[in-house]
Amino acid sequence: MTGPDGATAAADAALAGDSDTALRLADVALRTQDGPDRLLGARVLAAVLPQRGLLARAAEVHRWLARQGAGTPDAVVSLLGTGALAEARAALAPAADVLPGLRDGADALLAQGLLASVDGRDGSAGTSLSLLVRATTSLAATGEQVPAADSPAAIGALLALHRGEPELAEPLLDLAADADLGGPALRRRHVLLRAWSAMLRDDESAARAALTAADDLPGTPEARDALVTVACEVALARHAGDTRRLLDLWSRARQALLRHPVDLYSLLPVGELAIAAARLGESRWVEPHLAEATALLASLGDPPSWSTSWHWARLHAAITAEDHTGAGAHATALETAALVNDRAVAPARAARVWLAVLAGEVDADAVNAAATALRAVGLGRDGARLAGEAAIRTTDRADSAALLACARTLQAGRVPTAPAPVPVPDAGSSRAVAVTRARREATLTDRERDIAELVLEGLTYREIAGRLFLSTKTVEHHVARIRRRLGSESRAELFSELKVLVGTAP
């Protein structure tokens, strides 16, 4: 279509979620039309390209619009998301001939909120969220639907999730759903962020229900939505300790990451895939993507509101890969973020406690305090893992039992009180056997549990190595360490112990 209504048809297709048609018609309008139709075609391109994971290309379109004297504040979403901080600030400068309507005001509030999120000053995150909430309510009040790269509700929810505050993300997403912000093009986006929020609250059933709801929506997911979907599924599998599911998902995860270049708004799923890659021995494959993300954050001044969750994910990936040097670097980054971000204080302290635990220095009181504090910032599952790691490394039996109690409480989604030392009964009693088994539930790391499950299936060390992308010697090393930790004196005894730990028959 090359007539004067080509750009309008492109906008209609974009709102309907038909991105293929929208991009084709918008490109034709941009190349063949003049005046307002040409500019509208460019704006449709800038709105649809981010859904395909092409945020950098959308930023280029916004630069062209600015050169035509048609720049708008919504350019900040693409510019800031690709690290162009100075250009994003310039894009916010108000034009003299723009009417101060609700839609224009919502765009300006969105831009202001995003820029405040990278300010780095104490309290700037609260200001940012406030501005994004106001942008969402203003946009909902207009009842107007125009193509958009993202909604202020989605951006605000992302910022809240980065800060570990799903309770602030969900009302925004509810408002977006009620007002149908962005129409069909953004419906899946809002539902998937709902799934991520539920996962962060350790509500697996709600997360899976949201994923199912997103999958039931018509149309094929765009690259941005596909990345969030598979990363959420990977996280749920990782939390459940389902290595087979992780392996099944990994091919999809790689394809999704290849289709979607790293940008500011994809850090949560990319961070989750970094942890999964470490667990599967695929860290080398994701390293270029992680380097892109690190460079992007550096170009924005490492804003704590966005970088805290990133460094926490990288810390976990490094710990899983037994990269203590890398873990130390991310612990230091978290401490720097904690200087200006109150939500980074708990992860920063927990990171140092975790490194001490890995070095064999277990302070039960410090571990309990750090693990409990993680729950307050939406990281209760990680707190449980910290307490469990400390429990198996301490030589004090009372501390071990107390830390295991803390881990179970956090795993169940409750905030623990400071636990009193749990008495350990005499060896040989039935209660002692139960306590011993309970202790051993936490004695395997994620990687050791993966190996234990495959040992119980009867696989050889070579077969296990091939399945988990490890060397045969590494598998032998892990099995030997498990045997020493459990005190197993024979293969039969090792199988018996592993059956208790993993709950699987050989």
C-alpha positions as CSV (number, residue, x, y, z in Angstrom):
1,M,0.0,0.0,0.0
2,T,1.5,3.3,-1.0
3,G,-1.5,5.6,-0.7
4,P,-1.9,8.4,1.8
5,D,-3.6,6.0,4.3
6,G,-0.6,3.7,4.4
7,A,0.9,5.1,7.6
8,T,-2.5,5.0,9.3
9,A,-3.0,1.4,8.3
10,A,0.4,0.6,9.7
11,A,-0.6,2.2,13.0
12,D,-3.8,0.2,13.1
13,A,-1.9,-3.0,12.4
14,A,0.6,-2.2,15.1
15,L,-2.2,-1.7,17.7
16,A,-3.8,-4.9,16.6
17,G,-0.6,-6.8,17.3
18,D,0.1,-7.6,13.6
19,S,3.7,-6.5,13.6
20,D,4.6,-8.0,10.3
21,T,2.0,-5.9,8.5
22,A,2.7,-2.8,10.6
23,L,6.4,-2.9,9.8
24,R,5.8,-3.5,6.1
25,L,3.4,-0.7,5.7
26,A,5.3,1.7,7.9
27,D,8.5,1.1,5.9
28,V,6.6,1.8,2.6
29,A,5.2,5.0,4.1
30,L,8.6,6.1,5.3
31,R,10.1,5.6,1.8
32,T,7.3,6.8,-0.4
33,Q,5.2,9.3,1.5
34,D,5.8,13.0,2.5
35,G,4.9,15.1,5.5
36,P,2.8,13.7,8.3
37,D,2.3,10.3,6.7
38,R,6.1,9.8,6.5
39,L,6.6,10.8,10.1
40,L,3.8,8.6,11.3
41,G,5.4,5.7,9.4
42,A,8.6,6.4,11.2
43,R,6.9,6.5,14.6
44,V,5.2,3.1,13.9
45,L,8.6,1.6,13.1
46,A,10.0,3.0,16.3
47,A,7.1,1.5,18.3
48,V,7.2,-2.0,16.8
49,L,10.9,-2.6,16.4
50,P,11.5,-2.9,20.2
51,Q,9.0,-5.7,20.4
52,R,11.2,-7.6,18.0
53,G,14.2,-7.0,20.2
54,L,15.5,-4.2,17.9
55,L,15.7,-1.4,20.4
56,A,18.9,0.0,18.9
57,R,17.3,0.2,15.5
58,A,14.3,2.0,17.1
59,A,16.7,4.5,18.6
60,E,18.1,5.2,15.1
61,V,14.6,5.9,13.9
62,H,14.1,8.3,16.8
63,R,17.3,10.1,15.9
64,W,16.0,10.6,12.3
65,L,12.7,11.9,13.7
66,A,14.7,14.4,15.8
67,R,16.6,15.6,12.8
68,Q,13.2,16.3,11.1
69,G,12.2,18.4,14.0
70,A,9.6,15.7,15.1
71,G,11.3,14.3,18.2
72,T,9.2,13.3,21.1
73,P,9.9,12.3,24.8
74,D,9.0,8.7,24.1
75,A,12.4,8.5,22.3
76,V,13.9,8.2,25.8
77,V,12.7,4.6,26.1
78,S,14.8,3.5,23.2
79,L,17.7,5.8,23.7
80,L,18.2,5.1,27.4
81,G,17.5,1.4,26.9
82,T,20.5,1.2,24.6
83,G,22.8,3.3,26.8
84,A,22.6,6.7,25.0
85,L,22.2,8.6,28.2
86,A,23.1,12.1,26.9
87,E,20.8,11.8,23.9
88,A,18.0,10.6,26.2
89,R,18.3,13.7,28.3
90,A,18.3,15.9,25.2
91,A,15.2,14.1,23.9
92,L,13.3,15.2,27.1
93,A,13.7,18.9,26.2
94,P,10.1,20.1,25.7
95,A,9.1,21.3,22.2
96,A,7.5,24.8,22.1
97,D,4.6,23.7,19.9
98,V,3.5,20.5,21.8
99,L,0.1,20.8,23.5
100,P,0.2,19.8,27.2
101,G,-2.4,17.1,26.8
102,L,-2.8,13.9,28.8
103,R,-1.0,11.8,26.2
104,D,1.9,14.2,25.9
105,G,2.0,14.5,29.7
106,A,2.1,10.7,30.0
107,D,5.0,10.5,27.6
108,A,6.9,13.2,29.4
109,L,6.3,11.5,32.8
110,L,7.6,8.2,31.4
111,A,10.7,9.9,30.1
112,Q,11.3,11.7,33.4
113,G,10.7,8.5,35.4
114,L,13.2,6.6,33.3
115,L,15.9,9.3,33.6
116,A,15.3,9.5,37.4
117,S,15.9,5.7,37.6
118,V,19.5,6.1,36.4
119,D,20.1,9.2,38.5
120,G,22.0,7.2,41.2
121,R,21.1,9.5,44.1
122,D,19.5,8.1,47.2
123,G,15.7,8.2,46.8
124,S,15.8,8.6,43.0
125,A,14.2,5.2,42.6
126,G,11.2,6.2,44.7
127,T,10.9,9.4,42.5
128,S,11.2,7.3,39.4
129,L,8.4,4.8,40.4
130,S,6.2,7.7,41.4
131,L,6.6,9.3,38.0
132,L,5.9,6.0,36.2
133,V,2.8,5.4,38.2
134,R,1.6,8.9,37.3
135,A,2.4,8.2,33.7
136,T,0.4,5.0,33.8
137,T,-2.7,6.7,35.4
138,S,-2.5,9.6,32.9
139,L,-2.3,7.2,30.0
140,A,-5.2,5.1,31.3
141,A,-7.3,8.3,31.7
142,T,-6.9,9.2,28.0
143,G,-8.5,6.1,26.7
144,E,-6.4,6.7,23.6
145,Q,-4.5,3.9,21.9
146,V,-1.4,4.6,19.8
147,P,1.5,2.3,19.0
148,A,4.2,2.4,21.7
149,A,7.5,0.7,22.2
150,D,6.5,-0.1,25.8
151,S,4.0,1.1,28.4
152,P,4.9,3.1,31.5
153,A,3.2,0.3,33.5
154,A,5.7,-2.3,32.1
155,I,8.7,0.0,32.7
156,G,7.5,0.7,36.2
157,A,6.9,-2.9,36.9
158,L,10.4,-3.8,35.6
159,L,12.0,-1.2,37.9
160,A,10.0,-2.5,40.9
161,L,11.1,-6.1,40.1
162,H,14.7,-5.1,39.7
163,R,14.4,-3.6,43.2
164,G,12.8,-6.8,44.6
165,E,9.4,-5.1,45.2
166,P,6.8,-7.2,43.3
167,E,4.1,-5.7,45.6
168,L,4.7,-2.4,43.7
169,A,4.8,-4.0,40.3
170,E,1.5,-5.8,40.4
171,P,-0.9,-2.9,40.9
172,L,0.7,-1.2,37.9
173,L,0.3,-4.3,35.8
174,D,-3.3,-4.7,37.0
175,L,-4.0,-1.1,35.9
176,A,-2.4,-1.8,32.5
177,A,-4.7,-4.8,32.1
178,D,-7.8,-3.0,33.1
179,A,-7.1,-0.1,30.7
180,D,-5.7,-2.4,28.0
181,L,-2.7,-0.1,27.6
182,G,-1.1,-0.6,24.3
183,G,-3.9,-2.9,23.1
184,P,-3.2,-6.4,21.8
185,A,0.4,-5.5,21.0
186,L,1.3,-5.2,24.7
187,R,-1.1,-7.6,26.4
188,R,1.3,-10.5,26.4
189,R,4.0,-8.2,27.8
190,H,1.9,-7.2,30.8
191,V,0.9,-10.8,31.5
192,L,4.5,-12.1,31.3
193,L,5.7,-9.5,33.8
194,R,2.9,-10.7,36.0
195,A,4.4,-14.2,35.8
196,W,7.8,-12.8,36.7
197,S,6.4,-11.0,39.7
198,A,4.6,-14.1,40.9
199,M,7.9,-16.1,40.5
200,L,9.7,-13.5,42.6
201,R,7.1,-13.9,45.3
202,D,7.8,-17.7,45.2
203,D,4.2,-18.3,44.0
204,E,4.9,-21.0,41.4
205,S,1.3,-21.7,40.7
206,A,0.4,-18.1,39.9
207,A,3.6,-17.8,37.8
208,R,2.6,-20.9,35.7
209,A,-1.0,-19.7,35.4
210,A,0.3,-16.4,34.0
211,L,2.6,-18.1,31.6
212,T,-0.4,-20.2,30.4
213,A,-2.5,-17.1,30.0
214,A,0.2,-15.5,27.9
215,D,0.5,-18.6,25.8
216,D,-3.3,-18.6,25.2
217,L,-3.2,-15.1,23.7
218,P,-3.6,-15.1,19.9
219,G,-0.5,-14.5,17.7
220,T,3.1,-15.6,17.8
221,P,5.2,-14.1,20.6
222,E,7.6,-11.4,19.5
223,A,11.3,-11.8,20.4
224,R,11.0,-9.7,23.5
225,D,8.2,-11.8,24.9
226,A,9.8,-15.0,23.9
227,L,12.9,-14.1,25.9
228,V,10.9,-13.3,29.0
229,T,8.8,-16.5,28.6
230,V,11.7,-18.9,28.3
231,A,13.7,-17.2,31.1
232,C,10.7,-17.4,33.4
233,E,10.3,-21.1,32.6
234,V,14.1,-21.6,33.2
235,A,13.8,-19.9,36.6
236,L,10.9,-22.1,37.6
237,A,12.8,-25.3,36.6
238,R,15.9,-24.1,38.4
239,H,14.0,-23.4,41.6
240,A,12.4,-26.8,41.4
241,G,15.8,-28.5,40.9
242,D,14.6,-30.0,37.6
243,T,17.8,-30.4,35.6
244,R,16.1,-32.4,32.9
245,R,13.7,-29.5,32.3
246,L,16.6,-27.1,32.2
247,L,18.3,-29.1,29.6
248,D,15.1,-29.3,27.5
249,L,14.7,-25.5,27.7
250,W,18.3,-24.6,27.0
251,S,18.0,-24.8,23.2
252,R,15.0,-22.4,23.3
253,A,16.8,-20.1,25.7
254,R,19.8,-19.8,23.3
255,Q,17.6,-19.1,20.4
256,A,15.7,-16.4,22.3
257,L,18.9,-14.8,23.4
258,L,20.2,-14.8,19.8
259,R,17.1,-13.1,18.5
260,H,17.0,-10.4,21.2
261,P,20.1,-8.2,21.7
262,V,20.8,-7.2,25.3
263,D,19.1,-3.9,26.4
264,L,18.3,-2.3,29.7
265,Y,14.8,-3.9,29.8
266,S,16.1,-7.5,29.2
267,L,18.5,-7.6,32.1
268,L,16.3,-9.8,34.4
269,P,15.8,-12.6,31.8
270,V,19.5,-12.4,30.7
271,G,20.6,-12.6,34.4
272,E,18.5,-15.7,35.0
273,L,19.9,-17.4,31.9
274,A,23.4,-16.6,33.1
275,I,22.7,-18.6,36.3
276,A,21.2,-21.5,34.3
277,A,24.2,-21.4,31.9
278,A,26.6,-21.8,34.9
279,R,24.6,-24.7,36.2
280,L,24.6,-26.4,32.8
281,G,28.3,-25.7,32.1
282,E,27.3,-23.3,29.3
283,S,28.8,-20.1,30.8
284,R,31.2,-19.6,27.9
285,W,28.4,-19.5,25.4
286,V,26.6,-16.6,27.2
287,E,29.7,-14.6,28.0
288,P,29.4,-12.2,25.0
289,H,25.8,-11.3,26.0
290,L,26.9,-10.7,29.6
291,A,29.7,-8.5,28.4
292,E,27.2,-6.4,26.4
293,A,25.0,-6.0,29.4
294,T,28.0,-4.9,31.6
295,A,29.0,-2.4,29.0
296,L,25.5,-1.1,28.7
297,L,25.2,-0.5,32.5
298,A,28.6,1.2,32.5
299,S,27.5,3.6,29.8
300,L,24.6,4.6,32.1
301,G,26.9,5.0,35.1
302,D,26.0,1.6,36.7
303,P,22.6,2.9,38.1
304,P,21.9,0.9,41.3
305,S,18.2,0.6,40.6
306,W,19.0,-1.5,37.5
307,S,22.4,-2.9,38.3
308,T,21.7,-4.4,41.8
309,S,19.7,-7.4,40.5
310,W,22.2,-7.8,37.7
311,H,25.2,-8.2,40.0
312,W,23.2,-10.5,42.3
313,A,22.4,-12.8,39.4
314,R,26.0,-12.7,38.3
315,L,27.1,-13.4,41.8
316,H,25.0,-16.6,41.8
317,A,26.3,-17.6,38.4
318,A,29.9,-17.2,39.6
319,I,29.2,-19.2,42.8
320,T,27.5,-22.0,40.8
321,A,30.5,-22.0,38.4
322,E,32.9,-22.0,41.4
323,D,34.4,-18.7,40.2
324,H,35.2,-17.1,43.5
325,T,37.2,-14.3,41.9
326,G,34.1,-13.3,39.8
327,A,31.9,-13.7,42.8
328,G,34.1,-11.3,44.7
329,A,33.9,-8.7,42.0
330,H,30.1,-8.7,42.0
331,A,30.1,-8.6,45.8
332,T,32.1,-5.4,45.6
333,A,29.8,-4.0,43.0
334,L,26.8,-4.7,45.3
335,E,28.6,-2.9,48.1
336,T,29.1,0.1,45.9
337,A,25.4,0.1,44.9
338,A,24.4,-0.1,48.6
339,L,25.9,3.3,49.2
340,V,23.0,4.9,47.3
341,N,20.4,2.2,47.1
342,D,18.7,1.0,50.3
343,R,17.4,-2.1,48.4
344,A,21.0,-3.2,47.7
345,V,22.1,-3.3,51.4
346,A,20.7,-6.8,52.1
347,P,22.2,-8.4,48.9
348,A,25.5,-6.6,49.5
349,R,25.8,-8.0,53.1
350,A,24.6,-11.4,52.1
351,A,27.2,-11.5,49.3
352,R,30.0,-11.1,51.8
353,V,28.5,-13.6,54.2
354,W,28.2,-16.0,51.3
355,L,31.8,-15.7,50.3
356,A,32.9,-16.2,53.9
357,V,30.8,-19.4,54.0
358,L,32.4,-20.7,50.8
359,A,35.7,-20.0,52.5
360,G,34.7,-22.2,55.4
361,E,34.0,-19.3,57.8
362,V,30.5,-19.7,59.1
363,D,29.1,-17.2,61.6
364,A,25.6,-18.6,62.2
365,D,24.2,-15.4,63.6
366,A,25.5,-13.4,60.6
367,V,24.2,-16.0,58.1
368,N,20.7,-16.1,59.8
369,A,20.5,-12.3,59.7
370,A,21.7,-12.0,56.1
371,A,19.4,-14.8,54.9
372,T,16.4,-13.3,56.6
373,A,17.1,-9.8,55.2
374,L,17.1,-11.3,51.7
375,R,13.5,-12.3,52.2
376,A,12.5,-8.7,52.7
377,V,13.8,-7.7,49.3
378,G,12.1,-10.6,47.4
379,L,15.1,-13.0,47.6
380,G,13.8,-15.5,50.2
381,R,14.7,-18.5,48.1
382,D,18.3,-17.3,47.8
383,G,18.3,-16.7,51.6
384,A,17.3,-20.3,52.0
385,R,20.1,-21.4,49.8
386,L,22.6,-19.3,51.8
387,A,21.4,-20.8,55.1
388,G,21.5,-24.3,53.7
389,E,25.1,-23.8,52.4
390,A,26.2,-22.6,55.8
391,A,24.5,-25.5,57.5
392,I,26.5,-28.1,55.7
393,R,29.8,-26.2,56.2
394,T,29.7,-25.4,59.8
395,T,31.3,-27.9,62.3
396,D,28.9,-26.9,65.1
397,R,25.9,-29.3,65.1
398,A,23.6,-26.9,66.9
399,D,24.4,-24.1,64.4
400,S,23.8,-26.5,61.6
401,A,20.4,-27.5,62.9
402,A,19.4,-23.9,63.5
403,L,20.5,-22.8,60.0
404,L,18.6,-25.7,58.4
405,A,15.5,-24.5,60.3
406,C,16.0,-21.0,58.9
407,A,16.5,-22.4,55.4
408,R,13.2,-24.5,55.6
409,T,11.3,-21.5,56.9
410,L,12.5,-19.2,54.1
411,Q,11.9,-22.0,51.5
412,A,8.3,-22.2,52.7
413,G,7.9,-18.4,52.1
414,R,7.8,-17.4,55.8
415,V,9.9,-14.8,57.5
416,P,11.8,-16.6,60.3
417,T,12.2,-15.4,63.8
418,A,15.7,-15.7,65.2
419,P,15.9,-19.4,65.8
420,A,17.0,-20.8,69.0
421,P,19.7,-23.6,68.8
422,V,17.9,-26.8,67.9
423,P,19.0,-29.7,70.2
424,V,20.6,-32.6,68.4
425,P,19.7,-36.0,69.9
426,D,22.0,-38.7,70.7
427,A,23.3,-40.8,67.8
428,G,21.4,-44.0,67.3
429,S,18.0,-42.8,68.3
430,S,15.2,-42.7,65.7
431,R,15.1,-38.9,66.2
432,A,18.8,-38.8,65.4
433,V,18.2,-40.6,62.1
434,A,15.5,-38.2,61.2
435,V,17.7,-35.2,62.0
436,T,20.5,-36.7,60.1
437,R,18.3,-37.1,57.0
438,A,17.0,-33.6,57.4
439,R,20.5,-32.2,57.5
440,R,21.5,-34.2,54.4
441,E,18.6,-32.7,52.4
442,A,20.7,-29.6,52.2
443,T,24.1,-31.2,51.7
444,L,24.1,-31.2,47.9
445,T,24.8,-28.2,45.8
446,D,22.8,-27.7,42.6
447,R,25.5,-29.3,40.5
448,E,26.0,-32.2,42.9
449,R,22.3,-32.9,43.0
450,D,22.2,-33.0,39.2
451,I,25.0,-35.6,39.2
452,A,23.5,-37.6,42.0
453,E,20.2,-37.9,40.1
454,L,22.1,-39.3,37.1
455,V,24.2,-41.6,39.2
456,L,20.9,-43.1,40.6
457,E,19.7,-43.6,37.0
458,G,22.7,-45.8,36.5
459,L,24.6,-43.6,34.0
460,T,28.4,-43.9,33.8
461,Y,30.6,-41.0,34.6
462,R,31.3,-40.5,30.9
463,E,27.5,-40.4,30.2
464,I,26.9,-38.0,33.0
465,A,29.7,-35.8,31.7
466,G,28.1,-35.7,28.3
467,R,24.7,-35.0,29.6
468,L,25.8,-32.1,31.8
469,F,28.6,-30.7,29.5
470,L,31.3,-31.5,32.0
471,S,34.6,-33.4,31.8
472,T,34.6,-37.0,33.1
473,K,37.2,-36.0,35.7
474,T,35.0,-33.2,37.0
475,V,32.2,-35.7,37.5
476,E,34.5,-38.1,39.3
477,H,35.6,-35.2,41.5
478,H,32.0,-34.3,42.4
479,V,31.1,-37.9,43.2
480,A,34.2,-38.3,45.4
481,R,33.3,-35.1,47.3
482,I,29.7,-36.3,47.8
483,R,31.0,-39.7,49.1
484,R,33.4,-38.0,51.6
485,R,30.7,-35.6,52.8
486,L,28.2,-38.4,53.4
487,G,30.8,-40.7,54.8
488,S,29.8,-43.5,52.5
489,E,32.2,-46.4,52.7
490,S,30.8,-48.4,49.7
491,R,29.0,-47.9,46.5
492,A,25.9,-49.6,47.9
493,E,26.0,-47.2,50.9
494,L,26.4,-44.2,48.6
495,F,23.4,-45.3,46.6
496,S,21.4,-45.7,49.8
497,E,22.3,-42.2,51.0
498,L,21.6,-40.6,47.6
499,K,18.2,-42.2,47.5
500,V,17.4,-40.4,50.7
501,L,18.8,-37.1,49.4
502,V,17.3,-37.1,46.0
503,G,14.2,-39.2,46.5
504,T,14.9,-41.3,43.4
505,A,15.3,-45.1,43.1
506,P,18.3,-46.3,41.0
